[in-house]
Amino acid sequence: MDIVYLVKNSQTNEELTYSLRSLENIPHDKVFLVGGCPSNIDRGKIIYIPTLQGPNKYKNTTLGLKTVCEDSRLSEDFILMNDDFFILKNIQDPVGELNLCRGTIQEVLASMRAKFGTDTYYTVSMAQTDVFLQDLGYKHPLSYELHIPMVINKKSFLGLFLLNHIGSIQYGHYRSIYGNLYLKDSRVVKDVKVYRERMTKQSETFLSTEDNSWPLVRPEVEALFPVKSPYEL
């Protein structure tokens, strides 16, 4: 099973470097970088697919994911990663162990609205996704918007773009649409992204950071993965 990273266009990306090192904890075949490719990555060891990068990061990642799913070199089932995902412990069965969700979309939406005090682009898209899935017959749609690797079938993912009215939803929640349509018996877990204002780790198996928390978490990740991966120059 291949690995797909959706990567911002930048010459430096420390998080990606250590995320690639953490792949030692999961069985995989080829590694695809979609979007950008930092200068320290050995392009002879990965498959790089450049894509246009506009100001909307959600549109960028959706375009990148659609593009790689149309690539015949990609395995039928693959593991979707972001450049700030880290796998801390060994994964033996990706299909089973990565079948995770965050609870219902309504529960997540209420939590985010309480946090921000108002709707954002992201919560508007989430609410649209909830209505879209309810219209498809899902009474209480689940949220798969976790900062955790996810197993995706490329043919099934491309099928999402054929659904009626899919284009009316703002970009941002294709993981949730895919998960509700194609995943069953998903286990509910807390999200693992660490923010500067909330430095508590939620999982011993997965970790994700953001720009403000990365400098604080970096020493721990570096200690876990001190050895270069095969993908670094």
C-alpha positions in Angstrom: 0.0 0.0 0.0 1.4 3.4 -1.0 1.6 6.6 1.0 0.4 9.9 -0.2 1.5 13.2 1.3 -0.3 16.5 0.5 2.5 19.0 0.9 2.6 22.8 0.8 5.0 24.4 -1.8 8.1 25.3 0.3 11.8 24.6 0.0 12.0 23.7 3.7 9.6 21.6 5.7 11.0 20.2 9.0 7.7 18.5 9.9 7.6 16.5 6.6 11.2 15.4 7.3 10.3 13.8 10.6 6.9 12.6 9.4 8.8 10.6 6.7 11.0 9.2 9.4 8.0 8.0 11.3 6.9 5.9 8.3 9.3 3.3 9.8 6.2 2.5 12.0 3.9 1.5 9.2 4.2 -1.0 6.3 4.1 0.8 3.0 5.3 0.7 -0.6 5.9 3.9 -2.7 5.7 7.4 -1.3 4.0 10.2 -3.2 4.5 13.9 -2.5 1.7 16.0 -4.0 1.9 19.8 -4.2 5.4 20.7 -3.2 8.7 18.9 -2.6 11.3 20.4 -0.2 14.9 20.7 -1.2 16.2 18.0 1.3 14.0 15.3 -0.2 15.6 12.8 -2.6 13.3 12.9 -5.7 14.8 9.6 -6.8 13.2 7.9 -3.8 9.7 9.4 -4.0 7.2 10.2 -6.7 6.6 13.9 -6.9 3.4 15.3 -8.4 3.4 19.1 -8.5 0.1 20.8 -8.4 -1.1 24.4 -8.6 -1.1 26.1 -5.2 -3.7 28.9 -4.7 -4.7 30.9 -1.6 -7.3 28.3 -0.4 -5.4 25.5 1.3 -8.5 23.3 1.3 -9.0 23.6 -2.4 -5.3 22.9 -2.9 -5.4 19.7 -0.9 -8.6 18.5 -2.7 -7.1 19.2 -6.1 -3.9 17.3 -5.0 -5.8 14.3 -3.8 -8.0 14.1 -6.9 -4.9 14.4 -9.1 -3.0 11.6 -7.4 -6.0 9.4 -7.4 -6.0 9.7 -11.2 -2.4 8.5 -11.4 -2.0 4.9 -12.5 1.2 4.5 -10.5 -0.7 4.8 -7.2 -1.9 1.6 -5.5 -5.7 1.1 -5.4 -5.8 1.5 -1.7 -3.4 4.0 -0.2 -2.6 5.8 3.1 -3.3 9.5 3.2 -0.9 11.6 5.2 -0.3 15.3 5.9 3.2 16.7 6.3 2.6 17.3 10.0 1.4 13.7 10.9 3.7 11.5 13.0 3.2 7.8 13.6 4.7 7.1 17.0 4.1 3.4 17.4 4.0 0.4 15.1 0.9 -0.1 13.0 0.4 -3.7 11.8 -3.0 -3.5 10.2 -3.5 0.0 8.5 -7.0 -0.9 7.2 -8.2 -1.8 10.7 -6.2 0.5 12.9 -6.7 3.6 10.9 -10.5 3.2 10.7 -11.1 6.2 13.1 -13.6 9.0 13.3 -14.2 12.0 15.6 -17.8 11.5 16.5 -20.8 13.1 14.8 -20.3 16.2 12.6 -22.9 18.0 14.8 -20.8 17.3 17.9 -17.6 18.5 16.3 -19.4 21.5 14.9 -20.7 22.5 18.3 -17.2 22.2 19.8 -15.6 24.4 17.1 -18.3 27.0 17.3 -17.8 27.2 21.1 -14.1 27.6 20.5 -14.2 30.3 17.9 -17.4 32.0 18.9 -18.5 32.4 15.3 -18.5 30.5 12.0 -15.4 30.2 9.9 -14.8 29.0 6.4 -14.1 25.5 7.9 -17.2 25.3 10.1 -19.4 26.6 7.2 -18.0 23.8 5.0 -18.6 21.3 7.8 -22.2 22.3 8.2 -22.8 22.1 4.5 -21.2 18.6 4.5 -23.5 17.5 7.3 -26.6 18.6 5.4 -25.3 17.0 2.2 -24.8 13.6 4.0 -28.2 13.8 5.7 -29.7 14.3 2.2 -28.0 11.1 1.2 -29.7 9.3 4.0 -27.2 9.4 6.8 -29.2 10.5 9.9 -26.2 11.4 12.1 -23.1 11.8 9.8 -19.7 11.2 11.3 -16.7 13.5 11.1 -13.5 12.0 9.8 -11.6 15.3 10.1 -8.8 13.8 12.3 -5.2 14.7 12.0 -4.4 11.0 11.6 -3.5 8.9 8.6 -6.5 7.5 6.7 -6.8 4.6 4.2 -8.5 5.5 1.0 -9.5 3.6 -2.1 -8.7 5.8 -5.1 -11.6 4.7 -7.3 -14.1 5.3 -4.5 -12.6 8.7 -3.8 -12.9 9.8 -7.4 -16.5 8.6 -7.3 -17.3 11.4 -4.8 -16.9 14.0 -7.6 -19.8 12.3 -9.5 -22.3 12.8 -6.7 -25.1 15.2 -7.3 -24.6 18.7 -5.9 -21.1 17.8 -4.5 -19.9 21.0 -6.1 -22.1 23.1 -3.9 -20.1 22.3 -0.8 -17.1 24.5 0.1 -13.8 22.6 0.0 -12.6 21.1 3.2 -14.4 17.9 4.3 -13.9 15.2 1.6 -12.5 12.9 4.3 -15.9 13.0 6.1 -17.9 12.4 2.9 -15.6 9.5 2.0 -15.7 8.0 5.5 -19.5 8.1 5.8 -20.0 6.5 2.3 -17.3 3.8 2.5 -16.1 3.1 6.0 -18.0 1.0 8.6 -17.7 0.5 12.3 -15.2 3.4 12.7 -13.9 3.8 16.2 -14.4 7.2 17.8 -11.2 8.9 19.1 -10.1 12.4 20.1 -8.2 14.5 17.6 -4.4 14.4 18.1 -3.3 17.9 16.9 -1.3 19.7 19.5 -1.8 23.5 19.7 0.4 25.9 21.5 -2.4 26.8 23.9 -3.2 23.1 24.5 0.0 21.1 24.8 -1.6 17.9 26.1 -1.0 14.8 23.9 -4.2 12.9 23.1 -2.6 9.7 21.8 0.4 7.5 22.3 0.2 6.3 18.6 -0.3 9.5 16.6 0.7 13.1 16.9 0.1 16.2 14.8 1.3 19.7 15.2 0.7 23.2 13.8 3.1 26.1 13.2 3.0 27.5 16.7 3.3 24.2 18.5 6.0 22.6 16.3 9.0 24.3 17.9 7.8 23.1 21.3 7.1 19.5 20.2 10.1 19.2 17.9 12.7 18.0 20.5 10.4 15.0 21.4 9.8 14.1 17.8 13.5 14.5 17.0 14.4 12.2 19.9 12.0 9.5 18.6 13.3 9.7 15.0 17.0 10.8 15.0 18.0 8.7 12.0 17.5 10.0 8.4 14.8 8.3 6.4 15.5 6.7 3.0 13.7 9.7 1.4 16.2 12.4 2.6 19.3 13.5 0.7 
